[in-house]
Amino acid sequence: MFLGHQDAWREWREAGKGSRMHHAWLLAGRRGVGKASFAAAAARELLDAPTDLEHHPDILLLTHEPKDEKEERKRADGKPFELARSIRIAQVRRMQQRLTTRPTAGNRRVIIIDPADDLERNAANALLKSLEEPPEGTFFLLVAHSPARLLPTIRSRCRVLRFPVVPDGAMASLLAELAPGADQATRDAAVSAAAGSPGAALSFVDLDLGKAATLMRNILETGDPDFALRGRLAGAIGARPDRERLQAVLDLARSALADRLEAQTGSTLALIDAHSELVRLTGEQPTYNFDAGLLAMEIGTLLAKAAPASERANV
């Protein structure tokens, strides 16, 4: 479960010996490296709870809720709700109201906030009050992909556990074990694109994006002068990709550019510009929900512009 993060687990265990366990922990590391799984396991230890924590009365999870609070009553087709981009102050207020009562099953309660770096500023300010004066027996586990986005005052009240990226060899072994049905090319592409994130690697395999990864690298190599590869890329992405698939597609493209930058071939400036544009696209991905062709064309053109100069005449 804690692939590559034995040091974090050891530090957590040592903190619980002898002296009083610190009440607030910041689990910091890139998306998909195992922070949420670690938080669940840590909550189990704190509460001496069974494996299934989904309905435990003394665990509160603050995460993204439906954008429209009434949407759940409107939707009857089983499709996923559109989630808000931030964790809102109303959620923190509800959590604080719960903290005015005693734990149900014992004398401890665990609050998991994931991702904590998506707290709205007023929600973060409200949370700070609870971190400064926590009720006895209350523990906070803040999962953060970009800790720098948290208020400095929140970071200062947390003990930090850092989760480094996992080496490619360990991830390749994990995929061979958990995704034996995937072909080797798909697993290799997933390891490369995931950049040390086991969760991302498994997602790439599940989404069957090996063909898209190969096409992206071909565009980066050749410049795709006749636009044929970009058309095939649109087909590999799919006509109606969901948010998870779009995120994975953008991660694959950034991975291809990062590999080129590391090899220091082609125009470094063009590579950096293309990478910056892909970062921008990540924030705007909902605008491509119903036009995979447009997304494929924009990604493909960025990769083509980053191709060696001799291949960029017709992009």
N, C-alpha and C positions, 0 to 999 in steps of 0.2 A: 504493500500500500504506500510506503514511504520511500519510493525509489529515489536514491541519491540524497535523501534528507535525514540520514541517521543522526547527524550532528544536531539538527533542530530538535529531534525527538529526545536526544540525550540531554540537551539543555532544558527542555521542558520538564523532564523527569527529575533532573537535579534540582530545579527550582521548587519542586514540591516537597523536598526533603528538609527536615529540620525547621527552618524559618518559614514564616507564613507565605503562601503562594501569592505572587503579585496579582492584583485584581484586573489588570488590563494588559492585553497582549496584542501586538501588531504583527500579523503574519504577512511578510513582504516578499514579493517575487513576481515574475512575469506570469501572465495568464496561463493556466493549464499545468503548472508544475506540481500541483498536489496540495495547495494551501487549504482548499475547502474540505478535502478529505481529512487533512490533519486536524482542522477545527472540529470536525465531527468526532474524531477519535479522542481529541482532548476533552470535549464535552462529555463523552462517555466516561472517561476517567474521573472527571470532576464530580459527576453525579452518580457514579457507580451504576450506570444505566445499561439496559440491554442493547443489542446491536441496532434495533430499529428506533431511530430518534424522531421520526417524522411527526409523531403525535405526542411526544413527551411534554407534559404540562409545564415543566420548568426550563424548557429551552425556547427562547424567542429568536426568530430569524428575521432580520431586517434586510430585505433585498428589493429588487425592482418589482413594483406592483403594476397592474393594468393602468394604462395611461388615463383611461376613462373609468372612474370608480364604479360607474353604473353598467359598464360594458358586460360584466359577467352575467347580468340578468338579461341582457339583450341577445347575446350570442347563444345559439342553440345548434350550431352546425359542427361543433367539436373542434374548430380551427383555433390555433393559438391566439391569445389576445396580444394586442400591441402594448408593449410595456413602456412605462415612463423611462426617460433617460437618467433620472436621478432618484435618490432615496429622499423622500419628502419629510418636511417637519411634522406633518400629521402622523407619520409612522413613528417618529421618535416620541411624540407626545403620547401615543397609545402605549408604547413600551414603558415610558416613565409612569404612566398610570398603573401598569401591571406591577411595577416595582414598589408601589405603596402597599401591596399585599404580601403575605408571607409565601414562600415556596410551597408547592402542593405536596410533593412526595418526600421531601427531606428538608435540609436546612441550607441548600445551595440552589442557585439559579444561574444559567448561562445565557448570555446575549451574544449571538453571532451576527455580525454586520458584514455583508458580502454583496458587492464590493464597497468597502468603506470610503474609497476615494471617489465614489459617486454620490456622496451626501451633498445635498444642497447646502449652501453656506449657512442659512438660518437653521437648518437641521443639525449641522455640525456644531454650531454655537449652542444649541439646546442640548446636544449630547455631551458637550464639555461639562455641563453642570453635573451630570450623572457620573462622569469619570472623576470629577473632583471630590464628590461626596457620595461614593457608592454605598448602597445599603449593604449591611453585613451579609456575607455569603453570596454576593453577586460578582460574577466574572464576565468580562467583556473580551471577545475574540474578534478583532478587526482584520478582515481579509482585504489586502490592498495590492492591486497590480502596479499602481504608480503612487507610492507613499508620499512623494513630494507634493501631491495635490491636496493632502490633508492639512488642516490647520496645524501650524507648529505647536500650538498649545495642546492639541490632541496627541501629536506624536510624543511630546515630552512627558506625557502621563502614561505612556505605554512602554512595556518592555518589548523589544523588537526581536523577532525570530526571522532570520533571512533564509529564503529558499532559493538556492542557486539553480541554474539550468542543469539539466541532466545530460551527461555525455552521450554522443551519438551511438556509441557501441552499446550502452545500457538500454537506450531506447529501441535500437534494432532488435535486441534480444527480447524486449517486452512485446514488440509487435509480432515477432515470430511466435511468441507464446499465446498472445491474446487475439491475433488476427491471422491464424494459419491459412485461412482461405484466400487471403489477398496475394496477388502475384508479387514477385520480388521487386519489380519496377515500381509498383505502387507503394510498397513499403519503403523503398529507398527514397522516393519523392517525398513521402510523408515525413521521414526522419529529417531530411534536408530542410523542408519548409517549416517544420515545427520549431527549429532552432532551440532545442533543449527543453521543449514543453511536451511531456508525455500525453497530456490531455489533448493538445492540438494535434499531435501525431495520430492518435486514435480517431479523432474527429475526421481528419483527412482521409483515412482509410475507410471509415464508415460512409463518408460522402462520395467515395469512389472518384476522387479527383486526380488520379494518377495520369490520365490522358491529358487533362488540362495542364498539369505541371510540365509534361513533356512538350506540349505545344508552346507554352510560354518560353521555355528555354530555346526552342527552335526559332521563335520570333526574335529573341534577344541575340541569337547568333547570326541570323540571316537578314534581319531588317524587314522581312515579309514584304518585298516590293510589290507583289501582285495582290496583296490583301487576302490571299486564300487561307492562310493560317488563322487570321483573325476570325474569318467566318466559321472555321472549324472549332475555334475556341468558344464561340457563342454556343455552338451545339453541345460542347463538353460541359459548359456551365449549366445549361438547361433553360427551358423557356420561362419557368416561374420559380427562380431560386428563392429560398427563404433567407432570413437574416443570417443564420448560422453558415449557410453555404456561401453567401456573399462575403462574409468575414473571412472564411477559409480561402476563397479565391484571391482576395486581396493579400492575405498572408503569403500565399504561394508566390504571387508576383513580387512581393518585397523580398522574399527569400531568394528568388532568382537574381534580383538586382544585387542583393548583398553578396552572393557568391561571386558575381562579376566584379564588384568593388574589391573584394578580398584578393581576387586574382590580378587586379590592377591592369585590366585590359580595356581598350576602348576609351571613350572620353569620360574622364572622372566627373567633370562638371555635368555632363548629360545624365550620368548615372545618379548623381545626387539630386538633380532637378526632378528626375523621374521618380525617385524614392519619395521626395517631398510631396509630389502630386498624389502618389498612392496613399500617403498618410492623410492627405486632405480628403481623398475619396472615401477612406474608411469612415470618417465622420459624417459623410453625406450619403452613405450606402442606402438608406431607405428610399432615396429618390430613384434607385435603379430596380426596385422590387418587381416592376412589370416590364422591364426592358433590358433583358439580359444581353441583347445584341449591342445596345449602346454601351453597357459596361464593358463587354468584351472588346469593342472597338477602342474605347478609351484606354483600357489596360494594354491592349496590343500595340497601340500607337506609342504609348510611353515606353514600352519595351523596345519597339522598333527604333525609336529615337536614341536609345541607349546602346544600340548595336554598334560594332566597330564602324568608323567613319566610312570605310569603303563600301559598306552595305546600306548606308543611310540616304542614298541619293533620292530614292523615290518614296520616302515615308510621308 
